[in-house]
Amino acid sequence: MNNFQPPEVTANFFVLDKDESTWIHGWISMEASFDEFLSLIQGEIEYSWGLEYADMTNYLIFHIDLEDKNNLKEIKDDEYYLYVRQLQEIYIVVLHKDIEFRIIENIPPVFEWFMGTI
């Protein structure tokens, strides 16, 4: 049991900055806790855009509910994060807080990315 490692959980992810013309997308590991996951996202933002963009208080984390493809459900805590981590297909969307819309059809870069991945 000491050498047992649970299988890695990955998600397709998309990060959109407030200008809605700058984004990051790809695959990301779903770490064991929500805090570890936030740290990983922060590292991706810092690496891609620079330290000045990496303040996670400026972003909200969502997953796309595949039963209702227009619905972004916010991930706020470990409990819901662990639920999302158990899903078969995981699509994570990280939006700057200045982006008001929460339906992917109203956010063209997110909609095009999502439609291209399913």
MIKE-639263 format. One record per atom (N, C-alpha, C, O, CB): atom name; z, x, y. Coordinates in steps of 0.1 Angstrom, whole numbers, plus 5000, padded with zeros to 4 digits. Glycine has a CB too. Layout:
# MIKE-639263
<CA; <Z; X; Y>>
...
# end
This chain:
# MIKE-639263
<N; <5000; 5008; 4988>>
<CA; <5000; 5000; 5000>>
<C; <5000; 5009; 5013>>
<O; <4995; 5004; 5023>>
<CB; <5012; 4991; 5000>>
<N; <5005; 5021; 5012>>
<CA; <5006; 5029; 5024>>
<C; <4992; 5032; 5029>>
<O; <4990; 5034; 5041>>
<CB; <5013; 5042; 5021>>
<N; <4982; 5033; 5021>>
<CA; <4968; 5036; 5025>>
<C; <4960; 5024; 5028>>
<O; <4948; 5025; 5032>>
<CB; <4962; 5044; 5015>>
<N; <4965; 5012; 5027>>
<CA; <4958; 5000; 5029>>
<C; <4955; 4998; 5044>>
<O; <4964; 4999; 5052>>
<CB; <4965; 4987; 5024>>
<N; <4942; 4996; 5047>>
<CA; <4939; 4993; 5061>>
<C; <4931; 4980; 5061>>
<O; <4921; 4979; 5053>>
<CB; <4931; 5005; 5067>>
<N; <4935; 4970; 5068>>
<CA; <4927; 4958; 5068>>
<C; <4913; 4961; 5073>>
<O; <4911; 4970; 5081>>
<CB; <4934; 4947; 5077>>
<N; <4903; 4952; 5069>>
<CA; <4889; 4955; 5074>>
<C; <4888; 4953; 5089>>
<O; <4895; 4945; 5095>>
<CB; <4880; 4945; 5067>>
<N; <4879; 4961; 5095>>
<CA; <4877; 4961; 5109>>
<C; <4871; 4947; 5113>>
<O; <4862; 4942; 5106>>
<CB; <4869; 4972; 5114>>
<N; <4876; 4942; 5124>>
<CA; <4870; 4929; 5129>>
<C; <4863; 4933; 5142>>
<O; <4868; 4940; 5151>>
<CB; <4882; 4919; 5132>>
<N; <4850; 4929; 5142>>
<CA; <4842; 4932; 5154>>
<C; <4837; 4919; 5161>>
<O; <4836; 4909; 5154>>
<CB; <4830; 4941; 5150>>
<N; <4833; 4920; 5173>>
<CA; <4828; 4909; 5181>>
<C; <4816; 4914; 5189>>
<O; <4816; 4925; 5193>>
<CB; <4839; 4903; 5189>>
<N; <4807; 4904; 5191>>
<CA; <4797; 4907; 5201>>
<C; <4803; 4903; 5214>>
<O; <4809; 4893; 5216>>
<CB; <4784; 4898; 5197>>
<N; <4801; 4912; 5224>>
<CA; <4808; 4910; 5237>>
<C; <4798; 4912; 5249>>
<O; <4788; 4919; 5248>>
<CB; <4820; 4919; 5238>>
<N; <4802; 4906; 5260>>
<CA; <4794; 4906; 5272>>
<C; <4804; 4906; 5284>>
<O; <4813; 4898; 5285>>
<CB; <4785; 4894; 5273>>
<N; <4803; 4916; 5293>>
<CA; <4811; 4917; 5305>>
<C; <4802; 4915; 5317>>
<O; <4792; 4922; 5318>>
<CB; <4819; 4931; 5305>>
<N; <4806; 4906; 5326>>
<CA; <4798; 4903; 5337>>
<C; <4806; 4906; 5350>>
<O; <4817; 4900; 5352>>
<CB; <4792; 4889; 5337>>
<N; <4800; 4914; 5359>>
<CA; <4807; 4917; 5372>>
<C; <4804; 4905; 5381>>
<O; <4796; 4897; 5379>>
<CB; <4802; 4930; 5377>>
<N; <4812; 4905; 5392>>
<CA; <4811; 4894; 5402>>
<C; <4797; 4892; 5408>>
<O; <4794; 4881; 5412>>
<CB; <4821; 4896; 5413>>
<N; <4789; 4903; 5409>>
<CA; <4776; 4901; 5415>>
<C; <4766; 4894; 5405>>
<O; <4755; 4890; 5409>>
<CB; <4770; 4915; 5419>>
<N; <4770; 4892; 5393>>
<CA; <4762; 4885; 5382>>
<C; <4749; 4892; 5379>>
<O; <4740; 4887; 5373>>
<CB; <4759; 4871; 5386>>
<N; <4747; 4905; 5384>>
<CA; <4735; 4912; 5381>>
<C; <4739; 4925; 5373>>
<O; <4730; 4933; 5370>>
<CB; <4727; 4916; 5393>>
<N; <4752; 4928; 5372>>
<CA; <4757; 4940; 5365>>
<C; <4765; 4935; 5353>>
<O; <4774; 4928; 5354>>
<CB; <4765; 4949; 5374>>
<N; <4761; 4940; 5341>>
<CA; <4768; 4937; 5329>>
<C; <4768; 4948; 5319>>
<O; <4761; 4957; 5319>>
<CB; <4762; 4924; 5323>>
<N; <4777; 4946; 5309>>
<CA; <4778; 4954; 5297>>
<C; <4777; 4945; 5285>>
<O; <4783; 4934; 5285>>
<CB; <4791; 4963; 5297>>
<N; <4770; 4949; 5275>>
<CA; <4771; 4941; 5262>>
<C; <4769; 4950; 5250>>
<O; <4765; 4961; 5251>>
<CB; <4759; 4930; 5263>>
<N; <4773; 4945; 5239>>
<CA; <4773; 4952; 5227>>
<C; <4783; 4947; 5217>>
<O; <4786; 4935; 5217>>
<CB; <4775; 4967; 5229>>
<N; <4787; 4955; 5208>>
<CA; <4798; 4952; 5198>>
<C; <4810; 4959; 5202>>
<O; <4810; 4970; 5207>>
<CB; <4793; 4956; 5184>>
<N; <4822; 4952; 5199>>
<CA; <4835; 4958; 5202>>
<C; <4844; 4955; 5191>>
<O; <4843; 4944; 5184>>
<CB; <4840; 4952; 5216>>
<N; <4853; 4964; 5188>>
<CA; <4864; 4962; 5178>>
<C; <4874; 4952; 5183>>
<O; <4879; 4954; 5195>>
<CB; <4870; 4976; 5174>>
<N; <4878; 4943; 5175>>
<CA; <4889; 4934; 5178>>
<C; <4902; 4941; 5173>>
<O; <4905; 4940; 5161>>
<CB; <4887; 4920; 5172>>
<N; <4909; 4947; 5182>>
<CA; <4921; 4955; 5179>>
<C; <4932; 4945; 5173>>
<O; <4931; 4933; 5174>>
<CB; <4926; 4962; 5191>>
<N; <4943; 4951; 5168>>
<CA; <4953; 4943; 5162>>
<C; <4961; 4934; 5172>>
<O; <4965; 4923; 5168>>
<CB; <4963; 4953; 5156>>
<N; <4962; 4938; 5184>>
<CA; <4969; 4929; 5194>>
<C; <4960; 4927; 5206>>
<O; <4950; 4935; 5209>>
<CB; <4982; 4936; 5199>>
<N; <4963; 4917; 5214>>
<CA; <4955; 4914; 5226>>
<C; <4956; 4925; 5236>>
<O; <4946; 4928; 5243>>
<CB; <4960; 4900; 5232>>
<N; <4968; 4931; 5238>>
<CA; <4970; 4942; 5247>>
<C; <4961; 4954; 5244>>
<O; <4955; 4960; 5253>>
<CB; <4985; 4946; 5248>>
<N; <4960; 4957; 5231>>
<CA; <4952; 4968; 5227>>
<C; <4937; 4965; 5229>>
<O; <4929; 4973; 5233>>
<CB; <4954; 4971; 5212>>
<N; <4933; 4952; 5227>>
<CA; <4920; 4948; 5230>>
<C; <4916; 4949; 5244>>
<O; <4906; 4953; 5248>>
<CB; <4918; 4933; 5225>>
<N; <4926; 4944; 5253>>
<CA; <4923; 4945; 5268>>
<C; <4922; 4960; 5272>>
<O; <4913; 4963; 5280>>
<CB; <4935; 4939; 5275>>
<N; <4929; 4969; 5266>>
<CA; <4928; 4983; 5269>>
<C; <4914; 4988; 5265>>
<O; <4909; 4996; 5272>>
<CB; <4939; 4991; 5262>>
<N; <4909; 4984; 5254>>
<CA; <4896; 4988; 5249>>
<C; <4885; 4983; 5259>>
<O; <4876; 4991; 5262>>
<CB; <4894; 4983; 5235>>
<N; <4886; 4971; 5263>>
<CA; <4877; 4965; 5273>>
<C; <4877; 4973; 5286>>
<O; <4867; 4976; 5292>>
<CB; <4879; 4950; 5275>>
<N; <4889; 4976; 5290>>
<CA; <4891; 4983; 5302>>
<C; <4885; 4997; 5301>>
<O; <4878; 5001; 5311>>
<CB; <4906; 4985; 5305>>
<N; <4886; 5003; 5290>>
<CA; <4880; 5016; 5288>>
<C; <4864; 5015; 5288>>
<O; <4858; 5024; 5294>>
<CB; <4884; 5022; 5275>>
<N; <4859; 5004; 5283>>
<CA; <4844; 5002; 5283>>
<C; <4839; 5000; 5298>>
<O; <4829; 5006; 5302>>
<CB; <4840; 4990; 5275>>
<N; <4847; 4993; 5305>>
<CA; <4843; 4990; 5319>>
<C; <4844; 5003; 5327>>
<O; <4835; 5007; 5335>>
<CB; <4852; 4979; 5326>>
<N; <4855; 5010; 5325>>
<CA; <4857; 5023; 5333>>
<C; <4846; 5033; 5329>>
<O; <4841; 5040; 5338>>
<CB; <4871; 5029; 5329>>
<N; <4843; 5034; 5316>>
<CA; <4832; 5043; 5312>>
<C; <4818; 5040; 5318>>
<O; <4811; 5048; 5322>>
<CB; <4831; 5044; 5297>>
<N; <4815; 5027; 5318>>
<CA; <4802; 5022; 5322>>
<C; <4801; 5021; 5338>>
<O; <4790; 5025; 5343>>
<CB; <4799; 5009; 5316>>
<N; <4811; 5016; 5344>>
<CA; <4810; 5013; 5359>>
<C; <4819; 5022; 5368>>
<O; <4816; 5023; 5380>>
<CB; <4813; 4999; 5361>>
<N; <4829; 5028; 5362>>
<CA; <4838; 5037; 5370>>
<C; <4852; 5030; 5371>>
<O; <4853; 5018; 5369>>
<CB; <4832; 5039; 5384>>
<N; <4861; 5039; 5375>>
<CA; <4875; 5035; 5375>>
<C; <4878; 5023; 5385>>
<O; <4886; 5015; 5383>>
<CB; <4884; 5047; 5379>>
<N; <4870; 5023; 5396>>
<CA; <4873; 5013; 5406>>
<C; <4870; 4998; 5401>>
<O; <4874; 4989; 5407>>
<CB; <4864; 5015; 5418>>
<N; <4862; 4997; 5390>>
<CA; <4859; 4984; 5385>>
<C; <4868; 4980; 5373>>
<O; <4867; 4969; 5368>>
<CB; <4845; 4984; 5380>>
<N; <4877; 4989; 5369>>
<CA; <4884; 4987; 5356>>
<C; <4898; 4981; 5358>>
<O; <4906; 4981; 5348>>
<CB; <4886; 5001; 5350>>
<N; <4900; 4974; 5369>>
<CA; <4913; 4966; 5370>>
<C; <4912; 4953; 5363>>
<O; <4905; 4944; 5367>>
<CB; <4916; 4964; 5385>>
<N; <4918; 4952; 5351>>
<CA; <4917; 4940; 5343>>
<C; <4923; 4927; 5349>>
<O; <4920; 4917; 5344>>
<CB; <4924; 4943; 5330>>
<N; <4930; 4928; 5360>>
<CA; <4935; 4916; 5366>>
<C; <4924; 4909; 5374>>
<O; <4925; 4898; 5378>>
<CB; <4946; 4920; 5376>>
<N; <4912; 4916; 5375>>
<CA; <4901; 4910; 5381>>
<C; <4892; 4902; 5371>>
<O; <4881; 4896; 5375>>
<CB; <4892; 4920; 5388>>
<N; <4895; 4902; 5359>>
<CA; <4887; 4896; 5348>>
<C; <4894; 4886; 5340>>
<O; <4906; 4887; 5338>>
<CB; <4881; 4907; 5339>>
<N; <4887; 4876; 5335>>
<CA; <4892; 4867; 5325>>
<C; <4884; 4869; 5312>>
<O; <4873; 4872; 5312>>
<CB; <4890; 4852; 5331>>
<N; <4892; 4867; 5301>>
<CA; <4886; 4869; 5288>>
<C; <4884; 4856; 5281>>
<O; <4893; 4848; 5281>>
<CB; <4895; 4879; 5279>>
<N; <4872; 4854; 5276>>
<CA; <4869; 4841; 5269>>
<C; <4862; 4844; 5255>>
<O; <4858; 4855; 5253>>
<CB; <4859; 4832; 5278>>
<N; <4862; 4834; 5247>>
<CA; <4853; 4834; 5235>>
<C; <4845; 4822; 5236>>
<O; <4849; 4811; 5241>>
<CB; <4862; 4835; 5222>>
<N; <4833; 4822; 5230>>
<CA; <4824; 4811; 5230>>
<C; <4828; 4803; 5217>>
<O; <4826; 4808; 5206>>
<CB; <4809; 4815; 5230>>
<N; <4831; 4791; 5219>>
<CA; <4834; 4782; 5208>>
<C; <4821; 4777; 5202>>
<O; <4814; 4770; 5208>>
<CB; <4843; 4769; 5212>>
<N; <4818; 4782; 5190>>
<CA; <4805; 4779; 5184>>
<C; <4803; 4765; 5180>>
<O; <4792; 4760; 5178>>
<CB; <4803; 4788; 5171>>
<N; <4814; 4757; 5179>>
<CA; <4813; 4743; 5177>>
<C; <4808; 4735; 5189>>
<O; <4803; 4724; 5188>>
<CB; <4826; 4737; 5171>>
<N; <4811; 4741; 5201>>
<CA; <4807; 4736; 5213>>
<C; <4801; 4747; 5222>>
<O; <4809; 4753; 5229>>
<CB; <4818; 4728; 5221>>
<N; <4789; 4751; 5220>>
<CA; <4783; 4763; 5225>>
<C; <4784; 4765; 5240>>
<O; <4782; 4776; 5245>>
<CB; <4769; 4765; 5220>>
<N; <4786; 4754; 5247>>
<CA; <4787; 4755; 5262>>
<C; <4801; 4758; 5266>>
<O; <4804; 4760; 5278>>
<CB; <4782; 4743; 5268>>
<N; <4811; 4758; 5257>>
<CA; <4825; 4759; 5261>>
<C; <4830; 4773; 5260>>
<O; <4830; 4779; 5249>>
<CB; <4833; 4750; 5252>>
<N; <4834; 4778; 5271>>
<CA; <4841; 4791; 5271>>
<C; <4856; 4788; 5270>>
<O; <4861; 4781; 5279>>
<CB; <4838; 4800; 5284>>
<N; <4863; 4793; 5260>>
<CA; <4877; 4791; 5259>>
<C; <4884; 4804; 5262>>
<O; <4882; 4815; 5256>>
<CB; <4881; 4786; 5245>>
<N; <4893; 4803; 5272>>
<CA; <4900; 4815; 5276>>
<C; <4910; 4820; 5266>>
<O; <4918; 4812; 5260>>
<CB; <4908; 4812; 5290>>
<N; <4911; 4833; 5265>>
<CA; <4920; 4840; 5256>>
<C; <4931; 4846; 5266>>
<O; <4928; 4855; 5274>>
<CB; <4914; 4851; 5247>>
<N; <4943; 4840; 5265>>
<CA; <4954; 4844; 5274>>
<C; <4965; 4851; 5267>>
<O; <4973; 4859; 5274>>
<CB; <4959; 4832; 5281>>
<N; <4967; 4849; 5254>>
<CA; <4978; 4855; 5248>>
<C; <4975; 4859; 5234>>
<O; <4964; 4857; 5228>>
<CB; <4990; 4845; 5248>>
<N; <4985; 4866; 5228>>
<CA; <4983; 4872; 5214>>
<C; <4980; 4861; 5204>>
<O; <4972; 4862; 5195>>
<CB; <4995; 4879; 5210>>
<N; <4987; 4849; 5205>>
<CA; <4986; 4839; 5195>>
<C; <4971; 4834; 5195>>
<O; <4966; 4833; 5184>>
<CB; <4995; 4827; 5199>>
<N; <4966; 4831; 5206>>
<CA; <4952; 4826; 5206>>
<C; <4942; 4837; 5202>>
<O; <4932; 4835; 5195>>
<CB; <4948; 4820; 5219>>
<N; <4945; 4849; 5207>>
<CA; <4937; 4861; 5203>>
<C; <4936; 4863; 5188>>
<O; <4925; 4865; 5182>>
<CB; <4942; 4873; 5210>>
<N; <4948; 4861; 5181>>
<CA; <4948; 4863; 5167>>
<C; <4940; 4852; 5160>>
<O; <4934; 4854; 5149>>
<CB; <4963; 4863; 5162>>
<N; <4940; 4840; 5165>>
<CA; <4932; 4829; 5160>>
<C; <4917; 4833; 5161>>
<O; <4910; 4832; 5151>>
<CB; <4935; 4816; 5168>>
<N; <4913; 4837; 5173>>
<CA; <4899; 4841; 5175>>
<C; <4895; 4852; 5166>>
<O; <4884; 4852; 5160>>
<CB; <4897; 4845; 5190>>
<N; <4904; 4862; 5164>>
<CA; <4901; 4873; 5155>>
<C; <4898; 4869; 5141>>
<O; <4892; 4877; 5133>>
<CB; <4913; 4883; 5155>>
<N; <4902; 4857; 5136>>
<CA; <4900; 4853; 5123>>
<C; <4887; 4845; 5121>>
<O; <4883; 4842; 5110>>
<CB; <4911; 4844; 5119>>
<N; <4880; 4843; 5132>>
<CA; <4867; 4835; 5131>>
<C; <4856; 4844; 5124>>
<O; <4857; 4856; 5124>>
<CB; <4862; 4831; 5145>>
<N; <4847; 4837; 5118>>
<CA; <4836; 4844; 5111>>
<C; <4826; 4851; 5121>>
<O; <4823; 4863; 5119>>
<CB; <4828; 4834; 5103>>
<N; <4822; 4844; 5132>>
<CA; <4814; 4850; 5142>>
<C; <4822; 4849; 5155>>
<O; <4827; 4838; 5159>>
<CB; <4800; 4842; 5143>>
<N; <4822; 4860; 5162>>
<CA; <4830; 4861; 5174>>
<C; <4821; 4866; 5186>>
<O; <4815; 4876; 5185>>
<CB; <4843; 4870; 5173>>
<N; <4821; 4858; 5196>>
<CA; <4814; 4861; 5209>>
<C; <4824; 4861; 5220>>
<O; <4830; 4851; 5223>>
<CB; <4802; 4851; 5211>>
<N; <4826; 4873; 5226>>
<CA; <4836; 4875; 5236>>
<C; <4828; 4876; 5250>>
<O; <4818; 4883; 5250>>
<CB; <4845; 4887; 5234>>
<N; <4833; 4869; 5260>>
<CA; <4827; 4870; 5273>>
<C; <4838; 4873; 5283>>
<O; <4849; 4867; 5283>>
<CB; <4820; 4856; 5277>>
<N; <4836; 4884; 5290>>
<CA; <4846; 4888; 5300>>
<C; <4839; 4886; 5314>>
<O; <4829; 4892; 5317>>
<CB; <4850; 4904; 5298>>
<N; <4845; 4877; 5322>>
<CA; <4839; 4874; 5335>>
<C; <4848; 4878; 5346>>
<O; <4861; 4877; 5345>>
<CB; <4837; 4858; 5336>>
<N; <4842; 4883; 5357>>
<CA; <4850; 4886; 5369>>
<C; <4856; 4873; 5374>>
<O; <4849; 4862; 5373>>
<CB; <4841; 4893; 5380>>
<N; <4868; 4873; 5379>>
<CA; <4874; 4861; 5384>>
<C; <4866; 4853; 5395>>
<O; <4868; 4841; 5397>>
<CB; <4888; 4864; 5389>>
<N; <4858; 4861; 5402>>
<CA; <4850; 4854; 5413>>
<C; <4839; 4845; 5408>>
<O; <4833; 4837; 5415>>
<CB; <4844; 4865; 5422>>
<N; <4836; 4846; 5395>>
<CA; <4826; 4838; 5389>>
<C; <4832; 4824; 5385>>
<O; <4842; 4824; 5377>>
<CB; <4819; 4844; 5376>>
<N; <4828; 4814; 5391>>
<CA; <4834; 4801; 5390>>
<C; <4831; 4793; 5378>>
<O; <4839; 4785; 5373>>
<CB; <4831; 4792; 5402>>
<N; <4819; 4795; 5373>>
<CA; <4814; 4786; 5362>>
<C; <4821; 4790; 5348>>
<O; <4824; 4802; 5346>>
<CB; <4799; 4787; 5360>>
<N; <4823; 4780; 5340>>
<CA; <4829; 4782; 5327>>
<C; <4820; 4776; 5316>>
<O; <4824; 4775; 5304>>
<CB; <4843; 4776; 5326>>
<N; <4808; 4772; 5319>>
<CA; <4798; 4767; 5310>>
<C; <4787; 4777; 5309>>
<O; <4781; 4781; 5320>>
<CB; <4792; 4753; 5313>>
<N; <4784; 4783; 5298>>
<CA; <4774; 4794; 5297>>
<C; <4761; 4791; 5303>>
<O; <4754; 4800; 5307>>
<CB; <4773; 4799; 5283>>
<N; <4756; 4778; 5302>>
<CA; <4743; 4775; 5307>>
<C; <4742; 4777; 5322>>
<O; <4732; 4779; 5328>>
<CB; <4740; 4760; 5304>>
<N; <4754; 4777; 5329>>
<CA; <4754; 4779; 5343>>
<C; <4756; 4794; 5347>>
<O; <4756; 4797; 5359>>
<CB; <4766; 4771; 5349>>
<N; <4756; 4802; 5338>>
<CA; <4757; 4817; 5340>>
<C; <4745; 4823; 5333>>
<O; <4747; 4828; 5322>>
<CB; <4771; 4823; 5335>>
<N; <4734; 4824; 5340>>
<CA; <4721; 4829; 5333>>
<C; <4722; 4841; 5325>>
<O; <4717; 4842; 5314>>
<CB; <4711; 4830; 5344>>
<N; <4729; 4852; 5330>>
<CA; <4729; 4864; 5321>>
<C; <4737; 4862; 5308>>
<O; <4733; 4867; 5298>>
<CB; <4736; 4876; 5329>>
<N; <4748; 4854; 5309>>
<CA; <4755; 4851; 5297>>
<C; <4747; 4842; 5287>>
<O; <4747; 4845; 5275>>
<CB; <4769; 4844; 5300>>
<N; <4741; 4832; 5293>>
<CA; <4733; 4823; 5285>>
<C; <4721; 4830; 5278>>
<O; <4719; 4828; 5266>>
<CB; <4727; 4812; 5294>>
<N; <4714; 4839; 5285>>
<CA; <4703; 4846; 5279>>
<C; <4708; 4856; 5268>>
<O; <4702; 4857; 5258>>
<CB; <4695; 4854; 5290>>
<N; <4719; 4863; 5271>>
<CA; <4725; 4871; 5261>>
<C; <4729; 4864; 5248>>
<O; <4725; 4868; 5237>>
<CB; <4737; 4879; 5266>>
<N; <4736; 4853; 5250>>
<CA; <4741; 4845; 5239>>
<C; <4729; 4839; 5231>>
<O; <4729; 4840; 5218>>
<CB; <4750; 4833; 5244>>
<N; <4719; 4834; 5237>>
<CA; <4708; 4828; 5230>>
<C; <4700; 4839; 5223>>
<O; <4694; 4836; 5213>>
<CB; <4698; 4821; 5240>>
<N; <4700; 4851; 5228>>
<CA; <4693; 4862; 5221>>
<C; <4701; 4868; 5209>>
<O; <4695; 4875; 5202>>
<CB; <4691; 4873; 5231>>
<N; <4714; 4864; 5208>>
<CA; <4722; 4870; 5197>>
<C; <4723; 4860; 5186>>
<O; <4727; 4864; 5174>>
<CB; <4735; 4874; 5202>>
<N; <4721; 4847; 5188>>
<CA; <4724; 4837; 5177>>
<C; <4712; 4835; 5169>>
<O; <4712; 4827; 5159>>
<CB; <4728; 4824; 5183>>
# end
